Amino acid sequence: MQNDLFGDPPSPPAPPASPPPGPAPRKGLARVNPAPRDEALVALAAALPPRLRLGTSSWTYPGWADLVWDAAYPDALLSKEGLTAYGQHPLMRTVSVDRSFYRPLTQDQYARYAARVPDDFRFVVKAPSHVTDALVRGEDGRGLQPNPAFLDPALATQDFVAPALAGLGHKVGALVFQLSPMPRHLLHNLPLVLQRLRTLLLAQPALAPTAPDGVLALEVRDPEWLDPVFMPELAAVLRECGATWCLCLHAKMPRLADQLPLLRLLWPGPMVCRWNLNPLHGAYGYEDAQREYSPYDRIHDVDDETRALLVRTIAGVTGAGQNAFVTISNKAEGCAPLSVRALAEGLVLR
């Protein structure tokens, strides 16, 4: 595994040529059709490790016309009807459900998602922010006051784990507790926060009886969690709770190579990775990436370093018989479906 995870990356490929802008969204439609069958994509998907599930963050982008959809549909229609077409794409075997971060979803909502995708599809779902944010925030995102429900075990079960497990059933992949950036006084007391996290994780119902592939995962936005002195203590708690670390590829966090030591401390175990934001935009560059990359119909900024190391890491994890869930945002390189394809091609070439 160590050899698979480290070493010199291969020479970066040349960036792809930019296609012309996509068509305007079509209005007055009631359903979403998938892009025409692409035999090359079907063959590529068949060559990937069966324990690997690649996908994107959400599925509501008209700019994916001719990549995932057969036309540029309105985003409102894609939000309601696009998941079925998304699940027919040969490479898309998971998706990150991000809307649950802003408002809890019900069992019925999860069940409707599960009914629209193939049997071997698995979901990556984010916990509601009212459980994972230490602060109550205003509409501008600024913290207003301490959140009394932060890491509340019963609320985590009631508003997240129980309905997700009941609604998605065996299609649960990773249930991700993404901790928002914490105030300084908590960052100075990470062992205390970790013990509260331990209590929360241990209180959750077992996933395996219903979802054999399911795993609880921790994602953070503060690099202090990866302090080498603190890392063994963090790994011990995650291992005790049967949880794992979600590799957060975001400009606020250290690069992938600096997060892999924690994954190794948890070995053997599954890999959960969310490739969120290209580091060239900086820690607060989400809106810049959104503005520059929209409508997300082509690659803008190839991140060769991340691609190469992800390929080696996925190969090591799946080659040892472990699951890997990797979701990619449009803000990673400009077009998530094309990033998924590039990653798949890199794995097959390997």
Salt bridges, closest charged atoms under 4 A:
ASP4 OD1 - ARG350 NH2 3.04
ASP38 OD2 - ARG341 NH1 3.83
GLU39 OE2 - ARG37 NE 2.66
GLU81 OE1 - ARG116 NH1 3.80
ASP98 OD1 - ARG274 NH1 3.46
ASP119 OD1 - HIS170 NE2 2.94
ASP120 OD2 - ARG93 NH2 3.26
ASP133 OD2 - ARG137 NE 2.50
ASP140 OD2 - ARG142 NE 3.78
ASP159 OD2 - HIS130 NE2 2.90
ASP213 OD2 - ARG122 NE 2.99
GLU219 OE2 - ARG221 NH1 2.55
GLU219 OE1 - ARG274 NE 2.68
GLU240 OE2 - ARG198 NH2 2.75
ASP288 OD1 - ARG291 NH2 2.60
ASP303 OD1 - ARG255 NH2 3.06
GLU305 OE1 - ARG255 NH1 3.59
GLU333 OE2 - ARG307 NE 2.90
GLU345 OE2 - ARG341 NE 3.18
